[in-house]
Amino acid sequence: MTSRYERLIFGTHALSRQGRADDYSTDLLNSPIADSEVQKLGGREIAMVTEAFQVHLATVSPAGWPYVQYRSGPGGFIRHLGDQTIAFADHQGNRQFASVGNIESNGKVALFIADMPLRKRLKLLGTARVIDASTDPELLERLSRLDDGARIAARGERSIVIEVEAFDWNCSRSLIPQYTEDQVKQRITPLVDEIHQLRAQVEQLERGAIQ
């Protein structure tokens, strides 16, 4: 049985190019999943979303063109509000409101989240809405803090709330591992500590030899 994600993404032309050997196209065409059925988020998906510190958000312009924007924050800046709902605070940026305007015009969005060190990537489809601070200040205040209560440094101006409708875990083959500065420090700290210990031992041996 195919997923709703595949039913929404694979159109006639895409299906015509799919290999026939494994009957993949036939499965897509004959899938009993209706367009109204959502793919329920599980623990794995929720963890990937809520641990991410960066995401690419795609919206659709009124002219029908896709628009992709990079969003980031401390790990956990995207919150799971329950069931299929995820949200984040929209922070003050370069004063361009293309994504916000597109969402207000057409709520369909796609998100691409990648964990580069672990070579995992998750794609999500959903319907988004913009909630201004004046409309729901309590929600924005909640999204401006992490789960541990720490406040996100950037100032939030509005809330972006997304109802996830479908998702897909993508192949990791093409992902090139990349590491943040903190991740590199975490990995090399034991090696640096060992170097300091070895240097101290060498100094002790040298002092003993001189004596």
N, C-alpha and C positions, 0 to 999 in steps of 0.2 A: 504494500500500500504506500502510495506517495504522500508527501506532506503538502500542506496547504501552501507553503512557501513555493514549492515547485509548481503548483497549479497556478499561482499568481505570476510567477516569473517567466515560465516557459510558454511563449506564444507559438503561433503556427510556424513561423519561419525558424524559430529555434528548434522546434520539434522535428522539422524536416531535415535538420542537420545532425540530429542525434544519431549515434550508431544504432543500427537495427539488430546487431548480433545478440544483445542481452535483453531485447524487448523493452528497453527503457522507455522509449517513446510510447509504446503501446500501453505500458503501465500508467504513464501520465495521462494519456487520453481517456483511459477507462477507469481512472481513480474515482472511487465513490465519495471522496471528500468534497463537501459542498463549499462554495466560496464563503458562506457565513460561519463556517467552523474555524475557530482560532486554535492555534497550537499553544497548549498550556505551557507556561514557563515552569521549569523545574529548578531544583537546587543548583544544578550545574550552570544553567543559563543565568540565574540570579547572581551567583557568585562571580561569574565572568563580568557581568555588567557593573556590579557594585564595587568590584575591586579595581576597575579600570581607572586610569588617570588621563586617558585620552580617547577620543572617539571622532570619527568622521561622520558628519550628519549631512544627508542629501535631502534636498527639498525640490519642489517643482515650481518653476516660475509661472506667472500667468500666461506667458507666451509658449509654455509647454517644454521649456528647456530645464534639464537637471542642473542643480546648483549644489556644490559640495563645499562644506565648511569644516574646518578643524576646530574642535572644542577640547579643552583640557582643564585640569584642576588637580588637586591632591587626590590620591587614591580614595575612592568612596564618594566623590562629588556627585555621582549619579546614584540616586536613591531608589529603592524598591518600596513603593507605597502599598503594595498588596496586590494579589492576583496578577493581572496582566499590566499593571500600571507602574511605569518608571518615570522619574522626573529629575530635573536639575535646575539650578538657578542660572539664569541668563545674565552673565556679568557684563559690566561696562567694557566696551571694546573700542573699535575704530570708528564708531558712530555710523556704521552701515547696517541697515536693518533688512537685508535681502532675505535671510533665512526666516526671520520673524514675520516679515510681510508675506513670504511664500506660504508659511504655515497658516496665516490668517486667511489666505486666498484658497489654499488647497492643503488640507491637513496631512496628506500622504507623505510619509518620510521613510527613509532607509538609514540604518546605522551600521557602521563597520567598526568592530572592536577587535583589536589584535593584542595578544600577549606575545611580544617578540621573543623574549628569552625562552619561553616554553613552546613557542611556535604553535600557538592556538589562535584561531580567529572565528568570530561569530558575526553573522549578518542577521539583522532584524528588520522587519517591516512593521509599520504601525501607523496609527492616526494620532497626530499631535494637535495640541491646542496651546495658545498663549494665554497666560493669566497674569494680568498686570498687578503690580504691588498694591495698588489702591483697591483692587478687587478682592484680593486674599493676602493680606500682609502676613498672616500667621503661616501660611504655606511657604511663602518666600523666606521667612525667618527660619523655618524648619530646614529648607533646602540650602540655606546659607551656612549650615553647620554640618559637621560630620557626625557619624554615629556616636562617637565618644564625646560629643558636645563642642569640640574645637571649631572655632569660626573660620570659614574660608576667607583668605585675605582679600580677594577681589570682591568688590561691592556688587551684589545682585540687584538687578533692576526689575526683573520679572521672572515668572516661573514657566518652564516648558514641561508640559505633562504629556506623556506618550502612552497610548494604549497599544501594547504589542499584539499584533495579529498573527505573525508568522516569523519563523527564524530558521537558520541553517548553519550548521557547523561545517566550515569549509576545509578543504584539504590543506595541510600544512607544508606541503612539499616546496612551494615557492617562497616561503617565509625565510628571510635571512635573520638570524638572531641578532638583536640589538639590545644594548643595556644602558640604563640611565646611570648617571654619576653615582647615585646612592647604591645601585645594584652592583656596580663595579667595586665600590669601596667595601661593600659587604663581602664580596667574593675574595678580595685580595687582602683583607685585614688579617686573616690567619697567617698568610704568607709573610706579610710585613712583620707581624709579631715574631714569627719564627726567625726571620733575618736578624731582628734586634737581639733575640736570645743567643743566636749563634755568634753574633759580633761580641756580645758580652763574654761568652765562653772563650773566644779567641783572645780577647784582651786579658782575661785571667791567665790563660796559658802563656801569653807573651810576658806578663809580669812575673810569672813563676820562672820562666826561662832566664830572664834578666837577673833575678835574684840568685 
